Amino acid sequence: MTTFDALMPLLIPLTSLIPGVIIFMLPEERRTVRTALNLGAAGVKLGLVAVMVWGVLHGHVYETRLPLLPGFQLVLAADALSVLLVALSSVLWFVTTLYAVAYLEHAPQSRSRFFGFFSLCVTSTIGIALAGNLITFLIFYEMLTLTTYPLVVHRGTPESMRAGKIYLAYTIGGGALFLAATAWLTVLVGPLDFTQGGMLGGYADRYAGQLRVIFFMLIAGLGVKAALVPLHGWLPQAMIAPAPVSALLHAVAVVKAGAFGIVRVVYDVYGIRFAAELGLLQPLALIAAVTIVYGSVMALLQDDLKKRLAFSTVSQVSYIALGAGILGPLATLGGMVHLVHQGLMKITLFFCAGNLAESTGIHSIRRMAGVGRRLPLTMGAFTLAAFGMIGVPPMAGFISKWYIGLGGVAAGESWVIAVLAASTALNAAYFLPILHLVWFKEPEPPEAGERPQRRGGLEVHWMLLLPPVLTALLALTSGLLAGAYLSPLWWTRLIVAREYQL
Amino acid sequence: MTPTPPIPPELLLPLAAGLPIACALALAAPGWRRMMSCVIPFAALPAAAAAALLPDGSRVAYDGVLLTMQLGMDPTGRLFLLFTSLLWLASGLFGVGYLSADPRRARFFFFFALAMSGNLGLILAQEMVGFYLFFALMSFSAYGLVVHTGTPEALQAGRIYLCLVVVGEISIFAAMALLAAATGDLVLIGSIQGPHGETIRYLFFIGFGIKAGALPLHVWLPPAHSTAPTPASAVLSGAMIKAGLLGWLRFLPIAETPGAFWGEFYIITGLAAAFYAVAVGATQTHPKTILAYSSISQMGLITVGVGIAGFDSAAAAARPAIALYAIHHGFAKGALFLGVAILSATSKGSRAAVIAWSGLLLAALALAGAPLTSGAVAKAGLKASLGLMPAAWQSALALLLPLAAVGTTVLMGRLLWVLRHQSTAGRLPAAIMWGSWLTLTAAVATVLFLLPTAAAARAAALAGAWAALWPVAIGGGVAAGAWMAACKGRFFNLPVVPSGDLVMLYVAGIAWGGGIVERVRAVCTGGRLAAEGIGRLRPPALLRLQKIESLLTGWHLAGLLFLLLIFAIFLKSLWGG
């Protein structure tokens, strides 16, 4: 059992790395093999993750150490926080694979390339989640940049090449900054493993000033991917990518990697109490608050559905940073659980936008009148997720908002309530009119480039329909059954208890 | 000691709150639409059974649901559940007939069932988050009822409604979060403490006041209640409006008042609504709008009750009186709305029209508080609780409450006047519509005379029957005078205040506030979305924002900003570190 435990953190990324490599080598027309490999690997990973969840609950220690350079080790380890992201990404990877197969298998571009990089992208995300020290985190963080670029430019059109260029410029810049900060920190204190409660508390007297600078360099480096204003410019551009890529990018892969990194830095590198002592939390919370409001205002101005969703991501992901920027278990709980909640809701919205574009050719919000009648299940899922984004119970978004709000008040930062109120109002202002259009307006005749209604059968292919319905139900149940055993909230309580040594 | 109820609360409580949702979901399945539309009204039955059968203190808790959801029965909840469930049942059955030819009937009943579930569930909820869940479910689902007809007026009413719903949701959320953070608890009737006590009280006033039609948050109510299909108007005005009231009763602590300020605050806003709504309502020409204004006025009187409960010496007596008043108004208003629809379907002078007129007259008299009606009992209950208040308020209210009753009578007179030409259509209402309306009318006539809880108020009403007569007599006299003058053509035409009165003022204020707010409103009020809307409405500040945004996309600039930021942080640390 012990050897198996030691291998586990290696096995889980390998379940997507190996299929990824094989897919690269498969000829284009081997569709069945490719699909079987994709889904099989996703399934195996789900199984392994289930074992890992069970193991972490029962006190197993999953840790792999590989020598990397003299003095540096590649550490892959599973603590409760890693498992949160690992579980989220394996579940969402599975549904997204299903979705991508149906969405892209008939497209003209190379599918081997797509699914190869798709698998590598998931490998990087899992690596980020399991990374046990900053160096390992950095390696996978950079790998994520490189593996997502081909996905963003997949269509190969001039706009997508342009978006890809912007994406690379931002993320490589952010990565470089993160690298510099990591190097600096390592020079100061040596290569240290992530530790619950933080590992830098002992260096306060000697390096307080330098540690402050390093903190902001780390946050800025991560903030590019987490789309903190003003580093968010790439995200709305990158929505040019195919729907399944956007879905994954916005829910688990890139944006979440940045947010997860911020959480790691605050809690397991600096330690939240130490970060508060250094006065680092308030600026972080302020940046997050500005991002929340700014992203929502920009979302309000978009007519392109995917663009509106992209700006909504800018806003929503900063809930996580906001939660991390407030000292106290309640805010931590709200911020961390939003890692999962935002992922479930946002992936649903992007799946639905993809279905809409795929089956009707509609991209712009003002053309969405009456589509609820054509795509009832898709739009039902969209509606649930949109209410979740607004933060209406029983959807998952309410739970996050509630705990961040409670945490803010408990920490004496009551302005957080005002930020949440503004965000709620703005979210309502950009989602409710869509819902009105979808359900209460008469459909209009199709314009050029749009497709008329299909007759008979399901509203879209079942592999396109199942993923959004499933994720919407998950977003519903993780809110409605928030108190239940193994719900995201339940699991996050476990993490918080360990971080604060409660 | 308590006898075991025939149906265990573990079964009945979740059924009462959840059965309508289950029915709504079944309705969404294509093959079931026809049947489910007729079944949905009966989804209110478990709630009625719960009100009748479950003893006080029965409770179920679900650890896994939300943050430990609790449903339960308590004395206030029972009274609310009683009239709410019967109103939903009767209005639903009425709707089966009323909408029988409507092609969008299934959609109507879908939202009807969801709103029903919200309304019943919030009465049963025994902790904050559950209450908020059902409150939100009811508020958002009712949008589907308000805009059902799809006319421009309904869409406009829907926009105003939705904007205020969002404001209300946010206020309640903020108040609950502040409260829960201060007390560390999710219990409903706790205490309001901590540094944010005053803020919490204001937020609760706004959040629930929007639903209860408190002045000046009432602007959504007349357009929404009057443009919704009649069965929806009946539950909006009779039942859902009381959710705001229940919110106050649930969240404002009983035995804790920070001075008399809050009691006086509620009394004054309540009185203002009671008189203001009569004045504006009397200028209306549409019967359903008059009824909506009458609801604002009546809710104003109930708000006075909430204020009386705010003086802690009077709290104990006022609470049951508030609930009795809510029952009375719920049934009477429901019967009036349905009655108006019944009357319009009868032909003038027919026996059906006579029955419709007598029923309407009964409900109108009850609302005005004529002796021997439910209104007299409700008002007597409210007056009895006055006896414990400071003397100055006692004498002021002893004068003002009867004056409000005069106003109500005049407003009811105006309603009947507007209705005089209402009997037009030839097609008689279906039997199910007659049945449900007559049931509600019977409830107006009897419930407060049968309910054991109302015994004291009944006795007071009988003792003070003469005192209750004069406001109705004066009001009736005024109305009769106006009628006669109008018949002889010697009556000036009142200027009609637009339905929703102050809403125009708000819109103008918002437009004047300009800038971003204007844009938000434009999107909030739907319809014209971004592309076309932005072109016309985009104010300069936002143009600049978009320009900055597009500049940021050029990575040179972002990179530069980025470096500058780092440099600044570095300098700061050298300087400060």
Interface residues (C-beta under 8 A of the other chain):
Chain A: K165 I166 A169 Y170 G173 L177 A208 G209 Q210 R212 V213 F216 M217 A220 P230 L231 H232 G233 W234 P236 Q237 V297 M298 L300 L301 Q302 D303 L330 S364 I365 R366 P376 G380 F387 G391 V392 P393 P394 I399 K401 W402 G405 L406 V409 A410 S414 I417 L420 A421 T424 A425 L426 A428 A429 Y430 L432 P433 H436 L437 W439 F440 G479 L480 L481 A482 G483 A484 Y485 S487
Chain B: A28 Y62 D63 G64 V65 L66 L67 T68 V129 Y132 L133 A136 F140 G144 V147 G150 G158 L162 V166 V167 E169 I170 F173 A174 A177 L178 A180 A181 A182 H196 I516 R519 V520 V523 C524 G526 G527 L529 A530 A531 E532 I534 R538 L542 L545 Q546 E549 L552 T553 W555 A558 G559 L561 F562 L565 I566 I569 F570 S573 L574 G576 G577
